[in-house]
């Protein structure tokens, strides 16, 4: 059964599974083995076809439909951030548009505002808590991956935690990585971050927090510990001028390096996670 047709500016939420697919690009869009560039995109295979209201070249109303969507993300989201969600049924939210260029390989595409994957459910007394991993749009250029804990069967969020986030401007950068671990009815949250430039907050740090929950699903902070290191700043960096390309590269490399050092120092606090090395190597 096809989805009711929607307009281009209408936001829709669709159930899908994601995968990577590589297509032949420039110069001929025909065959990678014959010299065309490889272009890799995230493709959503929908449970039900999407349908979009369109106009033909004469301005007459028409419709387009597809059961596969090429996904477009707001920022430069590395594919590895989504790789743990491939082949799993999840929800994607965004707006649809039709293919118009040779680099668009499905009849319809989606500009994604959110990817929501239900990881599991914890029973707290008689209350069920769902925990989701959500890739969400922050602004036109940035997105982040978060843990969202909600009351089962509802959209009522009771707790959230950053898993991957990167923010930068002309003269500063901040990277934060996180993880989590359930132990029966308790949830431990881990955070590592590194910042440089006039970014607010402690330059480098690591934090561990433990939460329990009431019978109604309300989170209760139990205890936490943190370690913070100060003084992260490239020696040749000045915060009062626009950073040139070579200085931006230096800045980013130093922040990422410092983040790796912090995680190495506190590996005892870190839940062993197959995504950890990928998240360090290529944050958002």
N, C-alpha and C positions, 0 to 999 in steps of 0.2 A: 504493500500500500504506500503510495507516494505521499510525501509531506505536502500540506496545503501550500500553494505558491505564496511567496512573500516578496515585498519590495526590497530594493537594495539597502536602504537605510534601516531596515527592520532587523533587530538582533534576534538570533535564534539559537537554541541549544539542541544539539544533535548527539545521538549515541553512535559511537564509532570505535574502530580499532585503527591504530596508527602504525605506519611503517615508513622506511626510507626507500626511495626509488630514484635511480639514476637515469637521466635522459641524455640524448645527444644534443649539444648546443651549437655554438658558433664553430665554424662559419656556415655549415650547411644544414644543421639540425637533422642529420640523417644517420650517421654511423660513427661511433666513438673510435672503432678500430681503424677507420679511414681518416682519422685526424680531427674529427669534431671534438670540441671540449666537452668534458663530462659535467653535467649539472645535477646535483643531488638535492632533492626536496623531501619534505615530510608529506605523505599522502594519507588522507583519512578515508577508510572504507566504511561507509555508513550502513547502519542496520536497515534504514529505509531511505529511498531516494530523496534528495533535496530538490526543490522547485523554486525558480526565481522568475518574477514578472519582468519582462524585457520589452524593448521596442526594436523593430527592424529598421533598415536603413531609410525606409519611407515614413517612419514615425508611427507605424501601426503596432498595436499591442500584440505581444507574443509571449511565449514562455520557454524557459530552458530548464532541463533537469539533468541530474547526474547522481550516481551512487558513489562516486569518488571525488574528493576535493583536494586540490593542492592547497596547503596551508601557508599563510603569510603571517609572520609574527611582527610585533611592533618594533622590537629592537633586533640586534644581531645575536639572536638566541642560538648558541651552538647546538648542533644536533644531539650531542651526548647528553644534554640536560633532559631530553625527552626519551633517550634510548631505553631507560629502565621501564618506560610505560608502553613500549612497543608490544603489539599483539595482545594487549589487555583491553577489555571493554571499558570505555570511559566517556565522559561528557565533554564536548567542545562547544564553546559559546563564541559567537561573533557575527559578522555580517557577510553576506554573499555578494559576489560579483562575477560577471562572465569573463572568459578568457578573451584577451584582445591582442596579445603579443605572442611571438614565437617561443618565449620563455615560460609561457603558461600552458601546461600540458594536460589539464583536465578541462572539461567544458565549463564547469563552475569552480570558483575558488572561494576561500574564506579568509577574511582578515580576522585573526584570532584575538579575542580579549581574555579568554580563560580556557585552560585545560584542567579538568577536575577528575581525579582518579580516586575511587573509594578503595583504600588499602585494606581496611579491616574494621572490625567492631569489637569493643571491649564492654563487658557487662559489669556495671558498677552498682552493686545492690540489685535493685530491680530496674535500674536505668541502663539503657544501651547507649554507648557513645561510639559514633563513627569517627574514624580518622582518615582524612583525605590528604593527598598531595596535590597541590594546586599551583599551576603556572598561571600567573595573573598579570595583566597589564597595569603598569604604574602610570605611565604617560605615553606620549606618542613614540618615544625612543627607548623606553626601558620596561622590562618585565622582571619578575622574581618568582622563585619557587618557594612555597610555604607549606607548612603542615597546618591543617585546619581541623580542629576537634569540634564535632557538632553533636547535638542530641540526635539519636537515631531517628531516621525517617523525616527529619526537618532540616531547614536551612539555618537553625539557630546555632551560631558559633559560640562556643564557650572558651576557646583558647586557640591561639595561633602562634606559630614559631617560624622564623626565617630559616630556610634550608640553603638557598643560594641567592645572593643579591650582590649587585655591583652598581655603584653610582659614581659618576665622574663628570667633571666640567673642565673648563680651560686650565685650571691650575690645582686640581685636587682629585683624589681617587679614594674610594672606600670599598673594600670587599669583605663580605661576611658569608661564612659557611656554617651550617648547622646540621644537627642530627638528633635522633630521639630513640628512646628504648622503653617499651612497656614491661613492667614486672607486676603481673596480676592487675591490681587496681591502682598502681602508681605509675607515673610517667616521668622519666628523666629527660631533660632537654640539655643539649650541648651546643655551645656557640663558640666560634673562633672568628676574629676580625682583625683587619689591618687597615690603617688609614694614613694618608699623607696629604700635605697641603693644609689649607684652612678648614678641612672637614671637621665637624664638631665631634666631640667625644674623645675617649682615650685612644691613642694611636694604635696600640696593639694589645690584644687581650684574648682571654679564654674564660668561659663561664660554664658552670654546671648547675642546673636547678632541678629540684624534685617537687612534683605536685601529686597530691591525692585528690579525690573527688567526693563530694557529698552524695547522698542517695538520690538527690535531684540532678546530679551532674555538674554542680558548681565546683570549679577548681579551687583547691586550697594549697597555697604555697607552703611547703614544709621546711626546706632549707636550701641554701645555695652557697657556692664558693666560686671565687674568681681569682685570676692572676692577670695583672696588667703590666705591660712593659712600656716605658715612655721613650721618646726621643727618635721616633721613626721619621726621618727626613733626609732625602739625598743631600749631600754636602753642597752641591752646586745648584740647589733649587731655591728660588726666591718666590714667595707667595704673592708678591705685589706686581707681577707682570704676567702676561699671557704666556703659557708654556709652549715652546716650540716643539715640533714633532719629535726630535731626538730626545728632548727633555721629558716629554710625555712617555716615551718608551722606557726611559730610565726610571721614571716615577712608578710606572705600572710594574716593571720587573722587580723593583725593590719592594713594593707592597706585597706582590705575590710571593717573593722569596721569604719575606718576613712571616707571612702567613704559614708557609710550609714549616719554618723553624718552630713556630708556636705549636703547631699540630704535632710535630715530632717530639717536642718536649713534654707534651701532655697526652701521649697516646694511651695512657692508662685510663684517661677519662673518655676516650672516644669509642663508641660502639663500632665494632669492625664492620665496615660497609664497603661493598664492592664499588660503590660510586665515589668513594672518598678520593681516590687518586685522580679520577677524572675531574672531579669538582675542583681540586687544587690546581690541576694543570690548566684547565680552561673554565674559569668562572664565567658568569654571564658577560 
